[in-house]
Amino acid sequence: MTDPRAAPVLTFANAISRGDLATALEVCHPEIEFLSVLAVSGRAYLGHDGVRQYFEDVGSAWAEWRVEVHSVEPVLDGRVEITMTMHFRGKESGAMLSEETAHIWTLRDGLLLRNEPIRVTRGSGSGPD
């Protein structure tokens, strides 16, 4: 990973795994619009207050939330794609689940501004195999 645009994307993913809100906020633009495939609320998280709410929502629903990063690559239009598997365990049920996903990030001033989450479906013909 030599492209500097990839650094905030990877930092954010690692901060989520550690539950490190302060580090996550350091790489988020004040006007961030964050969408999570597995969001508790089903809505966009807006601004730094939204990122704080995201961390609270994750903590309220999941006993464990870990991001396993597979790749972080700049794409031709200047955005950055991250592919990852999210591993999470329900707080009440204790059930472990995993979801492979990708996010396409738009950056502003070197900070995360907006993402487009994409569910990765294997073997259905609708996603990469």
C-alpha positions as CSV (number, residue, x, y, z in Angstrom):
1,M,0.0,0.0,0.0
2,T,2.1,2.9,-1.3
3,D,-0.7,5.3,-2.3
4,P,-1.3,7.8,0.5
5,R,-5.1,7.8,-0.3
6,A,-5.3,4.2,1.1
7,A,-3.9,5.1,4.5
8,P,-7.1,6.7,6.1
9,V,-9.2,3.9,4.8
10,L,-7.1,1.2,6.4
11,T,-6.7,3.3,9.6
12,F,-10.5,3.6,9.9
13,A,-11.0,-0.2,9.4
14,N,-8.4,-0.9,12.1
15,A,-9.9,1.6,14.5
16,I,-13.3,-0.1,14.2
17,S,-11.7,-3.5,15.1
18,R,-10.1,-1.9,18.2
19,G,-13.1,0.1,19.1
20,D,-10.8,3.2,18.9
21,L,-13.2,6.1,18.3
22,A,-10.5,8.8,18.6
23,T,-8.3,7.3,15.9
24,A,-11.4,6.8,13.6
25,L,-12.3,10.5,14.0
26,E,-8.8,11.6,13.1
27,V,-9.2,10.2,9.5
28,C,-12.9,11.3,9.1
29,H,-13.8,14.6,7.4
30,P,-16.1,16.7,9.5
31,E,-18.8,16.3,6.9
32,I,-18.4,12.5,6.6
33,E,-21.4,10.5,5.4
34,F,-20.8,6.9,6.5
35,L,-23.1,4.0,5.5
36,S,-22.6,0.6,7.1
37,V,-23.8,-2.7,5.5
38,L,-24.6,-4.0,9.0
39,A,-25.7,-0.7,10.6
40,V,-28.1,-1.1,13.5
41,S,-30.1,1.9,12.6
42,G,-30.2,1.4,8.8
43,R,-29.4,5.1,8.2
44,A,-26.4,7.2,7.2
45,Y,-24.1,8.4,10.0
46,L,-23.4,12.1,9.4
47,G,-20.4,14.1,10.6
48,H,-18.2,13.3,13.6
49,D,-21.3,13.0,15.8
50,G,-22.6,10.3,13.4
51,V,-19.4,8.4,13.7
52,R,-19.7,8.6,17.4
53,Q,-23.3,7.2,17.1
54,Y,-22.0,4.4,14.9
55,F,-19.5,3.3,17.5
56,E,-22.3,3.5,20.2
57,D,-24.7,1.4,17.9
58,V,-22.0,-1.2,17.3
59,G,-21.3,-1.4,21.0
60,S,-24.9,-1.8,21.9
61,A,-25.7,-4.6,19.5
62,W,-22.4,-6.6,19.1
63,A,-20.2,-8.2,21.7
64,E,-17.4,-8.4,19.1
65,W,-16.9,-6.5,15.8
66,R,-13.7,-7.1,13.9
67,V,-12.7,-6.1,10.4
68,E,-10.4,-8.4,8.4
69,V,-9.0,-6.4,5.5
70,H,-8.3,-8.2,2.3
71,S,-7.2,-5.3,0.1
72,V,-7.1,-1.5,0.0
73,E,-6.7,-0.1,-3.5
74,P,-7.0,3.3,-5.2
75,V,-9.3,3.2,-8.2
76,L,-9.0,5.2,-11.4
77,D,-11.5,7.9,-10.4
78,G,-9.5,8.9,-7.3
79,R,-11.6,7.0,-4.8
80,V,-10.3,4.1,-2.7
81,E,-11.8,0.6,-2.5
82,I,-11.5,-1.6,0.5
83,T,-12.5,-5.3,0.5
84,M,-12.9,-7.0,3.9
85,T,-14.7,-9.5,5.9
86,M,-16.5,-8.3,9.0
87,H,-16.7,-10.7,11.9
88,F,-19.2,-10.0,14.6
89,R,-20.8,-11.7,17.6
90,G,-24.3,-10.9,18.9
91,K,-24.4,-9.4,22.3
92,E,-27.5,-11.3,23.4
93,S,-27.3,-14.4,21.3
94,G,-23.5,-14.9,21.3
95,A,-23.8,-16.1,17.6
96,M,-20.7,-15.5,15.5
97,L,-21.4,-14.2,12.0
98,S,-19.2,-13.0,9.1
99,E,-20.0,-10.8,6.1
100,E,-17.7,-10.1,3.2
101,T,-18.2,-6.6,1.9
102,A,-16.5,-3.8,0.0
103,H,-16.6,0.0,0.4
104,I,-15.7,2.6,-2.2
105,W,-14.5,5.7,-0.3
106,T,-14.4,9.3,-1.5
107,L,-11.8,11.5,0.2
108,R,-11.6,15.2,0.7
109,D,-8.4,16.9,2.0
110,G,-7.0,13.4,2.7
111,L,-9.9,12.5,5.0
112,L,-12.8,10.1,4.6
113,L,-15.8,11.9,3.2
114,R,-18.3,9.4,1.8
115,N,-18.5,5.6,1.3
116,E,-20.6,3.3,-0.9
117,P,-20.9,-0.1,0.8
118,I,-21.2,-3.1,-1.5
119,R,-22.2,-6.6,-0.3
120,V,-20.0,-9.2,-1.9
121,T,-22.0,-12.3,-3.0
122,R,-20.0,-15.4,-3.9
123,G,-21.3,-18.0,-6.3
124,S,-24.6,-16.3,-7.2
125,G,-23.5,-14.7,-10.4
126,S,-24.1,-11.2,-9.0
127,G,-20.7,-10.6,-7.5
128,P,-17.0,-11.6,-7.9
129,D,-16.2,-15.3,-7.6
